[in-house]
Amino acid sequence: MKSVFKLSVIAAAGVVGASLTLGTTAAYAVDFPCRTARIIVPWGAGGESDIMSRIAVEAANRLVGKPNLQVVTISGRGGVKGAKAAKEARADGCTLFSIHQSVLSSYLTGRADFTWDSYESIVKLTETPSIIGASAKAPFDDYKSMQAWAKANPGKLLAGGTLGSTSHFSLLLVQNSLDITMKVISYDGTADRMKALLANTLHIGQVSEATGAKHYEAGRLKLLALNYHTKSNKIPSLKTAREQGFDLSITSDRGFVAPKGTPQAVIDHYIATFKKVVKDEKYIAGVEAKGSFVNPLFGDDYEKWWDNTMTEWKGIATDLGVYKGS
């Protein structure tokens, strides 16, 4: 039997409110062995994770700056190379990791032998709704017409994603919901996937709202659906999956974690830092301009979110026949 899944996990207002009211001053007494701490982004420069991390880093350095934060990209192996580098870094507060659900999908599909619990949870900052874009020359314009074309041309729908990543899982969920088949071609990050879409090498792939809107308005890209529970303010003409009859809500939820064993005082320092960041109007405006939403969780609440999301995604991977984890 075909199943339909909902991926987005929205924090209850009460939980977020409680998190934001905790104290934010005691942690600043921590002495760091570095003036600049790196935040490892496991994807190439210019991708969504890189952009969203830099927006957060700018705010943190402006508001706190102890230590100064710097984004470092370590791409490769669909995000696993950077994730491993962060996991193996010294647990002294001088390395953080920019994380989203790719650590789950990489583990569940057998690309990595570790997952979210190899890190200390600090903060979930944002959620970014999934948009499925299509080549300007694709023979369909929305989910309904893509479904009809894919059924008439089984196995010929070419989709771009990074195997084992969230972009891959998003495609699997769309495939499952539309009851179609597609051939997934792997690209190591958002930027390479976008180039392939614009070159008409692919039929479909996941795109960001900001990049998708730019190319859509220029006629270089089609946008098939927004996989979210509300419409886009930037692209109001874009129909949601639900408006087209498909119960899909898919988000990439980004945040920061630290290597396992990082002292609690260091974790508390960063929690205090990012509690300031998520209330900063400039930061919020920067996030929303990129088609994402600030939806914070901190420390233990973030850890519970990871645990619940892992359980949900393991069920998804099992039902879709891609689970290879232990």
N, C-alpha and C positions, 0 to 999 in steps of 0.2 A: 504493500500500500504506500502511495506517495505521501510524504509528510511535509508540512510547512513549518519553518522555524522562525522565531524572532530572536535576533542577536542583540539588539541594543538593550543595555542595562541602565536604566535611569535612576539615579540616586533619589531617594525620598527626600522631600524638602526638609523634613524634620531632622534627618541624619546629617544633611549638609549644614543646616543651621547650627546644630549642636557642635559639629566639627569646627565651624568658623568662630565659635565663641570661646574656644580654649585659649589659654594664655600664650603670648607670643614673645616674651621678653627674656626668660631665663636662659634659653638656648644660646644666646649670643655670646656667652662667656667661654665657649669652646675654643681651644687653641688648635689650629690646623697646621700640619707640617708643610703646607704649601700656600702660596699666595693666590695661585690660580688653580681651580679644580676643573677638570675636563668633564664634559658630558658627552659620552659616546653615542652617536647616532649611527645605527647599523645599516644605513642606506646612503646613496650618493648625495652630493650637494645639489640643492635645488628641489629635492622631493618634499612631500608634505611633512614628513617627520623632521627634516632639517629645518624647514621654514617655521613650523610650530615651536620647535625647540628654541630657535633663535629669538622668537617673540618673547618666550618665557624668560630666557637668559637676559635679554635687554632689560626687562622689568626687574628681575632679581638683582642685577648689578646696579641698577639705578636706585632701587629702594633699600638694598642692604649692602651688597658688595663684599661680604665676608664669608668665605673667600670670593674672589672674582671668579665668575664662571665663564667657560669657553667651550663652544661646540666643536667637537672633533668627529669627522665622519670616517668610519671604518666599514666600508661596504664589502659585499661578497657573500656567496653561498646563501642568497636569499635572506640576508639579515643575520645568519648564524655566526658569521665571522666576528662581527661587532659584538653580538650578544656573548660570545665566548670570551672575547677580550675583556669585557666588563665583568663577567663572572669571575675571571681569574685575576683581576686587578687587586692591588692591596686594599684592604678594608679599613682605610684611614680617613675617609671623607674627601679624598682628592680625586675620586672617580665616581661619577654617577652614570646611569644608563637611561637613555630615552627609549621607552618601552611602549608597545601596544600588543594586541592579540597575536602578532606573528610568533611570539614565543610559545603560544599554545599550539598554533597550527603547525609550526616546525616540529614540535615534539610529537604531536598526534599523527603526523604523516611520516615520521621516522627520519626526518632530516637532522634532528638534534636529539641528544640523549639527556637533555635537561630542559626545565621550563621555568615558570614564574617563581616557584618556591626556592630557586637558587639565589634569590635576591632578597634584600630587605625593602619592604614597601614604604615609600615616602608619600607620594601624592599622585592621584589621578587628576589631571588638569582639564582635559577637553574631550569632546566627542565630535567626530566628523562623519556626517552621513555619507553613505555610499551612493555615487551616481554612476550609472552605466552609460558610457559614451559609445558611439559607433563611427566608423569611417564615413566620410561624406558620400562615398560611393556605395555604401551598404544598401542592399535591396530591401530595407525595411526602415521604419521611422519610430516605432514604439514597441513595447513588449508584445502586444497582440499580433502585430504584423511580423515581428521576429519569430514568435512562436509558430505562426503559420508557415513561414519560410523554412525554419529549421525542421519542421515535421515533413515538409515536402522534399527537403534535401538533407537526409540524415547523415550526420558525421561531417558535414561540410562547413559548419559554423566555426570560424576561427576566432578564438578568444585569447587575449593577452593577459597574463598574470604571472606572478613569481611563484613557482611551484612550492607548496608548503606554507605560503604566506597568507595574510588576510585577503589580499587581492585574489588569490586562488580560491579561498573558502567562499568569498563573495560570489564568484562565478558558479561554484558548485551549488550554492543556495538558490541562485537564479535558475540554474539548470533544473534543480529539483522542483522548484515552485512552478516553472513553466512546463515541466514534464517533457524536456527536450534533451538532445545530446549536443555536446560541443567539444572541439579539440582545443585543449589549452596549450599555448606556446609560452614558454617561460622567458621572462625578461627580468633583469636584476635591478628592479626599482621602477618608480613612477615615470621618471624622465624618459627612459628607454622605451617604455610601453607607449607613452604619448607620441614619441617620434614615429613608432610603427603605425599607430592609428592615423596620424596625419599623412603618412606615406601610403595609406590604403593597403598596407601589408596585412592588417587584421580587419576583422569585422567589428569586434567589440572589445572593450576593456573598461576597467574602473578608472574614473577620472575625478579630480578635485573640482569643487564648485568654481573656484576662482579661475583655474586654467580652462576648465570646460566652458565656462561662460564666454571667455575671451575668444576661443576658437569657434564656438557656436555662433556668436554674433558676426564673426567674419566669414561664416559659411564653410569653414574648414572641417567641421565636426558636427555630427548629430548627437543629440542627447535623448536617450530612450526613456529613462525613468529615474526618479529620485527614490531610493529605498529608505524612506523615513516616514515618521508619523505626521509631520507637518510639511507644508510647501516651502520652497526656497524663496526668500525675499529678493535675492539677486536675480533669480530666473523664475519669475512667477508663472510663466507659461509652461514650465516643465511639470508634467503630471507625476504624481507619486505612483509607486507600484500599486498601492491600494486603490487609487482612483481608476486604475486599469484592470482591477479585479484580482490582484495577486497580493497575498498577505505577507509582505516582506518589510522588515525594518532592520537595516544592517549599518553598524557604525564601527569606526576605528576609534578606540578610546586610548588617548595618549597620556603618559605621565612619566615620572622619574622614580627610579629605584637605585639601591646601592648594593655593592657586593655583600654576600652573606657574611655576617660577623662584624659588620660596621657597628661601632659603639652606639648605644642608645642616645647618648648625649649629642652625637653627630646627627643622627636621624631627627632628633627633636629640633636641632638647629635648622635643618633644611625644611622641616614641617613649618616652623615659625616663619621662615623666609617666604615660603610659597603661600602661606595664609595671607601675607601682605600682597603678594602678586595677584591672587585671584580676586581681590577687591579693588585693584587698580583700574581706573577707567580707561587709561591708555592701553593697558594689556587686553582688557575685555574687547575694546573696539578693534584692536589688531587681530584678535582671534576671529571675531565675527566677520571681519572683512574678508577672511579666507574661507568662509563658509562653514566654520566650526562653532561650537558652543562651549562656554566655560561651565563645567559641571563637576566640581571638586569633591574628592574623597581623600582622607588623610590617614596615614598610619594603619591602625587596626581595622578601620572601616574599609580602607583600600585592600587590605589583605583578605578580608571577608569577601569583597567583590571578586578578587582573583579566584578564590576558592570556588565560589558559586559559578563563575563564568567557565572555569575549567570543567566542572561537572557538566554544564550545559553543552560545551563544545565537544567533550568526549562523546556525549550522546549523539551529537550531530555527525561526528566523524564515523562513529560506528554504524549509524543508519545509512550513511552515504557510501559505506564500504571503503573508506580511506584510512581507517584507524590502524596504525602500526606501532603505537606506543606500548610501553610495558605495563 
